[in-house]
Amino acid sequence: MTRSYVSWWAILPSLLLLAACAQEGTETTPATDAPQAKPMGPACGGPAIMSRTPSPMGAQVFFITPADGDVLSGPVNLEFGLSGMEVAPAGDDRPDSGHHHIIIDSVLPLLSLPVPKDDNHVHFGDGRTKTELTLAPGEHTLQLLLGDYLHIPHDPPLFSEQIRITVE
């Protein structure tokens, strides 16, 4: 009679990988407590994590207008600010540069992947720093997120405080 033994050392890495993939929930960014999607990676059936462009220390992205708490009539005029870097259109791989994205009524997307493009994630890959948005009457949240030449947030990511506005 022959006995077969399973080597625990052979299956341990697989068990650890399964345990890591099974973890659920969201993470928060310590500086803002803004919820973010939890990265998964290809081993867990999720997207691959992409290389991120470095951002210089002290760089900031912010709204020039509107201000947090503003009550506005539509359409809403927005102007974006950036310090410590320069604005460059998508596809332009200059160091210390990027372009704006506005996140409307949503949380920050997964910061290791390109910013989605939908009604809640508006791209300004042409390098614009101002726009006019038509928003439904009511309260809205707005946040800026800078993306590199491939629309991927920098490392560390540059995002503004989330502001609340009311459209009448």
Biotite code that builds the C-alpha atoms (Angstrom):
import biotite.structure as struc

atoms = struc.array([
    struc.Atom([0.000, 0.000, 0.000], chain_id="A", res_id=1, res_name="MET", atom_name="CA", element="C"),
    struc.Atom([1.402, 3.369, -0.971], chain_id="A", res_id=2, res_name="THR", atom_name="CA", element="C"),
    struc.Atom([0.624, 6.498, 1.001], chain_id="A", res_id=3, res_name="ARG", atom_name="CA", element="C"),
    struc.Atom([0.571, 9.888, -0.647], chain_id="A", res_id=4, res_name="SER", atom_name="CA", element="C"),
    struc.Atom([1.396, 12.948, 1.404], chain_id="A", res_id=5, res_name="TYR", atom_name="CA", element="C"),
    struc.Atom([0.567, 16.511, 0.531], chain_id="A", res_id=6, res_name="VAL", atom_name="CA", element="C"),
    struc.Atom([3.374, 18.873, 1.284], chain_id="A", res_id=7, res_name="SER", atom_name="CA", element="C"),
    struc.Atom([2.001, 21.833, 3.249], chain_id="A", res_id=8, res_name="TRP", atom_name="CA", element="C"),
    struc.Atom([4.879, 23.890, 1.931], chain_id="A", res_id=9, res_name="TRP", atom_name="CA", element="C"),
    struc.Atom([3.585, 23.336, -1.593], chain_id="A", res_id=10, res_name="ALA", atom_name="CA", element="C"),
    struc.Atom([0.049, 24.568, -0.900], chain_id="A", res_id=11, res_name="ILE", atom_name="CA", element="C"),
    struc.Atom([0.784, 27.288, 1.694], chain_id="A", res_id=12, res_name="LEU", atom_name="CA", element="C"),
    struc.Atom([1.374, 30.080, -0.882], chain_id="A", res_id=13, res_name="PRO", atom_name="CA", element="C"),
    struc.Atom([-1.982, 29.288, -2.534], chain_id="A", res_id=14, res_name="SER", atom_name="CA", element="C"),
    struc.Atom([-3.794, 29.392, 0.792], chain_id="A", res_id=15, res_name="LEU", atom_name="CA", element="C"),
    struc.Atom([-2.231, 32.750, 1.655], chain_id="A", res_id=16, res_name="LEU", atom_name="CA", element="C"),
    struc.Atom([-3.207, 34.153, -1.748], chain_id="A", res_id=17, res_name="LEU", atom_name="CA", element="C"),
    struc.Atom([-6.804, 32.991, -1.315], chain_id="A", res_id=18, res_name="LEU", atom_name="CA", element="C"),
    struc.Atom([-6.967, 34.563, 2.140], chain_id="A", res_id=19, res_name="ALA", atom_name="CA", element="C"),
    struc.Atom([-5.647, 37.872, 0.810], chain_id="A", res_id=20, res_name="ALA", atom_name="CA", element="C"),
    struc.Atom([-8.161, 37.886, -2.056], chain_id="A", res_id=21, res_name="CYS", atom_name="CA", element="C"),
    struc.Atom([-11.044, 37.159, 0.312], chain_id="A", res_id=22, res_name="ALA", atom_name="CA", element="C"),
    struc.Atom([-10.550, 40.347, 2.333], chain_id="A", res_id=23, res_name="GLN", atom_name="CA", element="C"),
    struc.Atom([-13.346, 42.814, 1.683], chain_id="A", res_id=24, res_name="GLU", atom_name="CA", element="C"),
    struc.Atom([-14.037, 46.470, 2.435], chain_id="A", res_id=25, res_name="GLY", atom_name="CA", element="C"),
    struc.Atom([-12.667, 49.850, 1.557], chain_id="A", res_id=26, res_name="THR", atom_name="CA", element="C"),
    struc.Atom([-9.615, 51.744, 2.610], chain_id="A", res_id=27, res_name="GLU", atom_name="CA", element="C"),
    struc.Atom([-9.371, 55.408, 3.434], chain_id="A", res_id=28, res_name="THR", atom_name="CA", element="C"),
    struc.Atom([-6.705, 57.934, 2.665], chain_id="A", res_id=29, res_name="THR", atom_name="CA", element="C"),
    struc.Atom([-5.291, 59.032, 6.037], chain_id="A", res_id=30, res_name="PRO", atom_name="CA", element="C"),
    struc.Atom([-5.057, 62.701, 5.067], chain_id="A", res_id=31, res_name="ALA", atom_name="CA", element="C"),
    struc.Atom([-8.718, 63.059, 4.100], chain_id="A", res_id=32, res_name="THR", atom_name="CA", element="C"),
    struc.Atom([-10.553, 59.912, 5.160], chain_id="A", res_id=33, res_name="ASP", atom_name="CA", element="C"),
    struc.Atom([-11.922, 59.836, 1.601], chain_id="A", res_id=34, res_name="ALA", atom_name="CA", element="C"),
    struc.Atom([-13.105, 56.295, 0.807], chain_id="A", res_id=35, res_name="PRO", atom_name="CA", element="C"),
    struc.Atom([-11.348, 54.540, -2.036], chain_id="A", res_id=36, res_name="GLN", atom_name="CA", element="C"),
    struc.Atom([-11.839, 51.225, -3.753], chain_id="A", res_id=37, res_name="ALA", atom_name="CA", element="C"),
    struc.Atom([-9.543, 48.481, -2.460], chain_id="A", res_id=38, res_name="LYS", atom_name="CA", element="C"),
    struc.Atom([-6.974, 47.275, -5.033], chain_id="A", res_id=39, res_name="PRO", atom_name="CA", element="C"),
    struc.Atom([-7.243, 43.624, -6.038], chain_id="A", res_id=40, res_name="MET", atom_name="CA", element="C"),
    struc.Atom([-4.529, 42.767, -8.562], chain_id="A", res_id=41, res_name="GLY", atom_name="CA", element="C"),
    struc.Atom([-4.520, 40.098, -11.266], chain_id="A", res_id=42, res_name="PRO", atom_name="CA", element="C"),
    struc.Atom([-3.941, 37.165, -8.872], chain_id="A", res_id=43, res_name="ALA", atom_name="CA", element="C"),
    struc.Atom([-7.363, 37.856, -7.314], chain_id="A", res_id=44, res_name="CYS", atom_name="CA", element="C"),
    struc.Atom([-9.159, 38.206, -10.627], chain_id="A", res_id=45, res_name="GLY", atom_name="CA", element="C"),
    struc.Atom([-8.923, 41.991, -10.465], chain_id="A", res_id=46, res_name="GLY", atom_name="CA", element="C"),
    struc.Atom([-7.170, 44.531, -12.667], chain_id="A", res_id=47, res_name="PRO", atom_name="CA", element="C"),
    struc.Atom([-3.395, 44.775, -12.844], chain_id="A", res_id=48, res_name="ALA", atom_name="CA", element="C"),
    struc.Atom([-1.861, 47.624, -10.893], chain_id="A", res_id=49, res_name="ILE", atom_name="CA", element="C"),
    struc.Atom([-0.263, 50.079, -13.289], chain_id="A", res_id=50, res_name="MET", atom_name="CA", element="C"),
    struc.Atom([2.925, 52.079, -12.923], chain_id="A", res_id=51, res_name="SER", atom_name="CA", element="C"),
    struc.Atom([2.273, 55.545, -11.520], chain_id="A", res_id=52, res_name="ARG", atom_name="CA", element="C"),
    struc.Atom([4.078, 58.791, -12.338], chain_id="A", res_id=53, res_name="THR", atom_name="CA", element="C"),
    struc.Atom([5.725, 60.455, -9.328], chain_id="A", res_id=54, res_name="PRO", atom_name="CA", element="C"),
    struc.Atom([4.407, 63.815, -8.137], chain_id="A", res_id=55, res_name="SER", atom_name="CA", element="C"),
    struc.Atom([6.738, 66.376, -6.597], chain_id="A", res_id=56, res_name="PRO", atom_name="CA", element="C"),
    struc.Atom([6.562, 67.000, -2.865], chain_id="A", res_id=57, res_name="MET", atom_name="CA", element="C"),
    struc.Atom([4.263, 69.889, -1.980], chain_id="A", res_id=58, res_name="GLY", atom_name="CA", element="C"),
    struc.Atom([2.284, 69.893, -5.246], chain_id="A", res_id=59, res_name="ALA", atom_name="CA", element="C"),
    struc.Atom([-1.424, 70.670, -4.827], chain_id="A", res_id=60, res_name="GLN", atom_name="CA", element="C"),
    struc.Atom([-4.614, 70.691, -6.865], chain_id="A", res_id=61, res_name="VAL", atom_name="CA", element="C"),
    struc.Atom([-7.559, 72.854, -5.781], chain_id="A", res_id=62, res_name="PHE", atom_name="CA", element="C"),
    struc.Atom([-10.692, 74.710, -6.852], chain_id="A", res_id=63, res_name="PHE", atom_name="CA", element="C"),
    struc.Atom([-10.316, 78.425, -7.512], chain_id="A", res_id=64, res_name="ILE", atom_name="CA", element="C"),
    struc.Atom([-14.092, 78.632, -7.963], chain_id="A", res_id=65, res_name="THR", atom_name="CA", element="C"),
    struc.Atom([-16.599, 77.634, -6.685], chain_id="A", res_id=66, res_name="PRO", atom_name="CA", element="C"),
    struc.Atom([-15.980, 77.583, -2.944], chain_id="A", res_id=67, res_name="ALA", atom_name="CA", element="C"),
    struc.Atom([-17.222, 74.995, -0.490], chain_id="A", res_id=68, res_name="ASP", atom_name="CA", element="C"),
    struc.Atom([-20.807, 75.830, 0.528], chain_id="A", res_id=69, res_name="GLY", atom_name="CA", element="C"),
    struc.Atom([-21.577, 78.105, -2.446], chain_id="A", res_id=70, res_name="ASP", atom_name="CA", element="C"),
    struc.Atom([-25.191, 78.333, -3.600], chain_id="A", res_id=71, res_name="VAL", atom_name="CA", element="C"),
    struc.Atom([-25.223, 78.814, -7.365], chain_id="A", res_id=72, res_name="LEU", atom_name="CA", element="C"),
    struc.Atom([-27.632, 79.025, -10.257], chain_id="A", res_id=73, res_name="SER", atom_name="CA", element="C"),
    struc.Atom([-26.773, 76.835, -13.221], chain_id="A", res_id=74, res_name="GLY", atom_name="CA", element="C"),
    struc.Atom([-24.820, 76.368, -15.296], chain_id="A", res_id=75, res_name="PRO", atom_name="CA", element="C"),
    struc.Atom([-21.945, 76.194, -12.778], chain_id="A", res_id=76, res_name="VAL", atom_name="CA", element="C"),
    struc.Atom([-18.627, 77.824, -13.704], chain_id="A", res_id=77, res_name="ASN", atom_name="CA", element="C"),
    struc.Atom([-15.572, 76.024, -12.362], chain_id="A", res_id=78, res_name="LEU", atom_name="CA", element="C"),
    struc.Atom([-11.912, 77.026, -12.355], chain_id="A", res_id=79, res_name="GLU", atom_name="CA", element="C"),
    struc.Atom([-9.161, 74.668, -11.270], chain_id="A", res_id=80, res_name="PHE", atom_name="CA", element="C"),
    struc.Atom([-5.794, 75.490, -9.696], chain_id="A", res_id=81, res_name="GLY", atom_name="CA", element="C"),
    struc.Atom([-2.514, 73.587, -9.600], chain_id="A", res_id=82, res_name="LEU", atom_name="CA", element="C"),
    struc.Atom([0.687, 74.477, -7.771], chain_id="A", res_id=83, res_name="SER", atom_name="CA", element="C"),
    struc.Atom([4.056, 72.753, -7.844], chain_id="A", res_id=84, res_name="GLY", atom_name="CA", element="C"),
    struc.Atom([3.349, 71.193, -11.250], chain_id="A", res_id=85, res_name="MET", atom_name="CA", element="C"),
    struc.Atom([2.225, 72.283, -14.670], chain_id="A", res_id=86, res_name="GLU", atom_name="CA", element="C"),
    struc.Atom([-0.861, 71.401, -16.664], chain_id="A", res_id=87, res_name="VAL", atom_name="CA", element="C"),
    struc.Atom([-0.211, 69.302, -19.757], chain_id="A", res_id=88, res_name="ALA", atom_name="CA", element="C"),
    struc.Atom([-2.697, 67.533, -22.029], chain_id="A", res_id=89, res_name="PRO", atom_name="CA", element="C"),
    struc.Atom([-3.203, 63.779, -21.936], chain_id="A", res_id=90, res_name="ALA", atom_name="CA", element="C"),
    struc.Atom([-0.536, 62.005, -23.967], chain_id="A", res_id=91, res_name="GLY", atom_name="CA", element="C"),
    struc.Atom([2.139, 64.599, -23.090], chain_id="A", res_id=92, res_name="ASP", atom_name="CA", element="C"),
    struc.Atom([4.640, 62.783, -20.848], chain_id="A", res_id=93, res_name="ASP", atom_name="CA", element="C"),
    struc.Atom([6.457, 65.851, -19.456], chain_id="A", res_id=94, res_name="ARG", atom_name="CA", element="C"),
    struc.Atom([7.882, 65.481, -15.938], chain_id="A", res_id=95, res_name="PRO", atom_name="CA", element="C"),
    struc.Atom([5.923, 67.134, -13.111], chain_id="A", res_id=96, res_name="ASP", atom_name="CA", element="C"),
    struc.Atom([2.794, 67.617, -15.203], chain_id="A", res_id=97, res_name="SER", atom_name="CA", element="C"),
    struc.Atom([-0.741, 66.313, -15.475], chain_id="A", res_id=98, res_name="GLY", atom_name="CA", element="C"),
    struc.Atom([-4.319, 67.228, -16.282], chain_id="A", res_id=99, res_name="HIS", atom_name="CA", element="C"),
    struc.Atom([-7.503, 67.641, -14.255], chain_id="A", res_id=100, res_name="HIS", atom_name="CA", element="C"),
    struc.Atom([-10.456, 65.324, -13.699], chain_id="A", res_id=101, res_name="HIS", atom_name="CA", element="C"),
    struc.Atom([-13.597, 66.348, -11.798], chain_id="A", res_id=102, res_name="ILE", atom_name="CA", element="C"),
    struc.Atom([-15.333, 63.790, -9.638], chain_id="A", res_id=103, res_name="ILE", atom_name="CA", element="C"),
    struc.Atom([-19.022, 64.656, -9.293], chain_id="A", res_id=104, res_name="ILE", atom_name="CA", element="C"),
    struc.Atom([-21.157, 63.145, -6.517], chain_id="A", res_id=105, res_name="ASP", atom_name="CA", element="C"),
    struc.Atom([-18.787, 60.207, -6.060], chain_id="A", res_id=106, res_name="SER", atom_name="CA", element="C"),
    struc.Atom([-15.739, 59.025, -4.104], chain_id="A", res_id=107, res_name="VAL", atom_name="CA", element="C"),
    struc.Atom([-12.173, 58.822, -5.365], chain_id="A", res_id=108, res_name="LEU", atom_name="CA", element="C"),
    struc.Atom([-11.720, 56.000, -7.888], chain_id="A", res_id=109, res_name="PRO", atom_name="CA", element="C"),
    struc.Atom([-9.090, 53.285, -7.564], chain_id="A", res_id=110, res_name="LEU", atom_name="CA", element="C"),
    struc.Atom([-5.859, 55.310, -7.625], chain_id="A", res_id=111, res_name="LEU", atom_name="CA", element="C"),
    struc.Atom([-3.748, 52.627, -9.329], chain_id="A", res_id=112, res_name="SER", atom_name="CA", element="C"),
    struc.Atom([-5.793, 52.654, -12.548], chain_id="A", res_id=113, res_name="LEU", atom_name="CA", element="C"),
    struc.Atom([-6.774, 55.283, -15.133], chain_id="A", res_id=114, res_name="PRO", atom_name="CA", element="C"),
    struc.Atom([-9.595, 57.556, -13.984], chain_id="A", res_id=115, res_name="VAL", atom_name="CA", element="C"),
    struc.Atom([-12.932, 56.227, -15.316], chain_id="A", res_id=116, res_name="PRO", atom_name="CA", element="C"),
    struc.Atom([-14.798, 58.332, -17.861], chain_id="A", res_id=117, res_name="LYS", atom_name="CA", element="C"),
    struc.Atom([-18.505, 58.617, -17.102], chain_id="A", res_id=118, res_name="ASP", atom_name="CA", element="C"),
    struc.Atom([-21.073, 61.085, -15.742], chain_id="A", res_id=119, res_name="ASP", atom_name="CA", element="C"),
    struc.Atom([-19.305, 61.136, -12.354], chain_id="A", res_id=120, res_name="ASN", atom_name="CA", element="C"),
    struc.Atom([-15.719, 61.392, -13.688], chain_id="A", res_id=121, res_name="HIS", atom_name="CA", element="C"),
    struc.Atom([-15.186, 64.210, -16.191], chain_id="A", res_id=122, res_name="VAL", atom_name="CA", element="C"),
    struc.Atom([-11.830, 64.368, -18.021], chain_id="A", res_id=123, res_name="HIS", atom_name="CA", element="C"),
    struc.Atom([-9.981, 67.494, -19.086], chain_id="A", res_id=124, res_name="PHE", atom_name="CA", element="C"),
    struc.Atom([-7.308, 65.756, -21.132], chain_id="A", res_id=125, res_name="GLY", atom_name="CA", element="C"),
    struc.Atom([-7.061, 68.784, -23.389], chain_id="A", res_id=126, res_name="ASP", atom_name="CA", element="C"),
    struc.Atom([-5.423, 70.713, -20.530], chain_id="A", res_id=127, res_name="GLY", atom_name="CA", element="C"),
    struc.Atom([-8.325, 73.060, -19.765], chain_id="A", res_id=128, res_name="ARG", atom_name="CA", element="C"),
    struc.Atom([-8.373, 74.646, -16.327], chain_id="A", res_id=129, res_name="THR", atom_name="CA", element="C"),
    struc.Atom([-11.953, 75.916, -16.395], chain_id="A", res_id=130, res_name="LYS", atom_name="CA", element="C"),
    struc.Atom([-15.323, 74.666, -17.511], chain_id="A", res_id=131, res_name="THR", atom_name="CA", element="C"),
    struc.Atom([-19.054, 75.148, -17.259], chain_id="A", res_id=132, res_name="GLU", atom_name="CA", element="C"),
    struc.Atom([-21.150, 72.259, -15.909], chain_id="A", res_id=133, res_name="LEU", atom_name="CA", element="C"),
    struc.Atom([-24.890, 71.767, -16.070], chain_id="A", res_id=134, res_name="THR", atom_name="CA", element="C"),
    struc.Atom([-25.907, 70.093, -12.810], chain_id="A", res_id=135, res_name="LEU", atom_name="CA", element="C"),
    struc.Atom([-29.410, 69.232, -11.634], chain_id="A", res_id=136, res_name="ALA", atom_name="CA", element="C"),
    struc.Atom([-30.829, 71.449, -8.888], chain_id="A", res_id=137, res_name="PRO", atom_name="CA", element="C"),
    struc.Atom([-29.816, 70.275, -5.434], chain_id="A", res_id=138, res_name="GLY", atom_name="CA", element="C"),
    struc.Atom([-26.692, 69.556, -3.432], chain_id="A", res_id=139, res_name="GLU", atom_name="CA", element="C"),
    struc.Atom([-23.594, 68.186, -5.175], chain_id="A", res_id=140, res_name="HIS", atom_name="CA", element="C"),
    struc.Atom([-20.070, 67.202, -4.190], chain_id="A", res_id=141, res_name="THR", atom_name="CA", element="C"),
    struc.Atom([-17.108, 68.068, -6.406], chain_id="A", res_id=142, res_name="LEU", atom_name="CA", element="C"),
    struc.Atom([-13.483, 66.971, -6.156], chain_id="A", res_id=143, res_name="GLN", atom_name="CA", element="C"),
    struc.Atom([-10.477, 67.395, -8.442], chain_id="A", res_id=144, res_name="LEU", atom_name="CA", element="C"),
    struc.Atom([-8.047, 64.570, -9.180], chain_id="A", res_id=145, res_name="LEU", atom_name="CA", element="C"),
    struc.Atom([-4.902, 65.117, -11.241], chain_id="A", res_id=146, res_name="LEU", atom_name="CA", element="C"),
    struc.Atom([-3.975, 62.422, -13.750], chain_id="A", res_id=147, res_name="GLY", atom_name="CA", element="C"),
    struc.Atom([-0.770, 61.825, -15.670], chain_id="A", res_id=148, res_name="ASP", atom_name="CA", element="C"),
    struc.Atom([-0.457, 61.537, -19.460], chain_id="A", res_id=149, res_name="TYR", atom_name="CA", element="C"),
    struc.Atom([-2.330, 58.186, -19.284], chain_id="A", res_id=150, res_name="LEU", atom_name="CA", element="C"),
    struc.Atom([-5.078, 59.471, -16.908], chain_id="A", res_id=151, res_name="HIS", atom_name="CA", element="C"),
    struc.Atom([-3.508, 57.536, -13.998], chain_id="A", res_id=152, res_name="ILE", atom_name="CA", element="C"),
    struc.Atom([-3.316, 59.410, -10.674], chain_id="A", res_id=153, res_name="PRO", atom_name="CA", element="C"),
    struc.Atom([0.217, 60.336, -9.600], chain_id="A", res_id=154, res_name="HIS", atom_name="CA", element="C"),
    struc.Atom([2.181, 58.808, -6.720], chain_id="A", res_id=155, res_name="ASP", atom_name="CA", element="C"),
    struc.Atom([1.409, 60.232, -4.262], chain_id="A", res_id=156, res_name="PRO", atom_name="CA", element="C"),
    struc.Atom([-1.988, 61.144, -5.727], chain_id="A", res_id=157, res_name="PRO", atom_name="CA", element="C"),
    struc.Atom([-2.981, 64.789, -6.030], chain_id="A", res_id=158, res_name="LEU", atom_name="CA", element="C"),
    struc.Atom([-6.614, 65.456, -5.219], chain_id="A", res_id=159, res_name="PHE", atom_name="CA", element="C"),
    struc.Atom([-8.463, 68.437, -3.804], chain_id="A", res_id=160, res_name="SER", atom_name="CA", element="C"),
    struc.Atom([-10.667, 68.582, -0.776], chain_id="A", res_id=161, res_name="GLU", atom_name="CA", element="C"),
    struc.Atom([-14.196, 67.519, -1.664], chain_id="A", res_id=162, res_name="GLN", atom_name="CA", element="C"),
    struc.Atom([-16.464, 70.575, -1.758], chain_id="A", res_id=163, res_name="ILE", atom_name="CA", element="C"),
    struc.Atom([-20.249, 70.800, -1.510], chain_id="A", res_id=164, res_name="ARG", atom_name="CA", element="C"),
    struc.Atom([-22.267, 73.193, -3.611], chain_id="A", res_id=165, res_name="ILE", atom_name="CA", element="C"),
    struc.Atom([-25.986, 73.736, -4.022], chain_id="A", res_id=166, res_name="THR", atom_name="CA", element="C"),
    struc.Atom([-27.480, 74.421, -7.439], chain_id="A", res_id=167, res_name="VAL", atom_name="CA", element="C"),
    struc.Atom([-30.778, 76.338, -7.473], chain_id="A", res_id=168, res_name="GLU", atom_name="CA", element="C"),
])
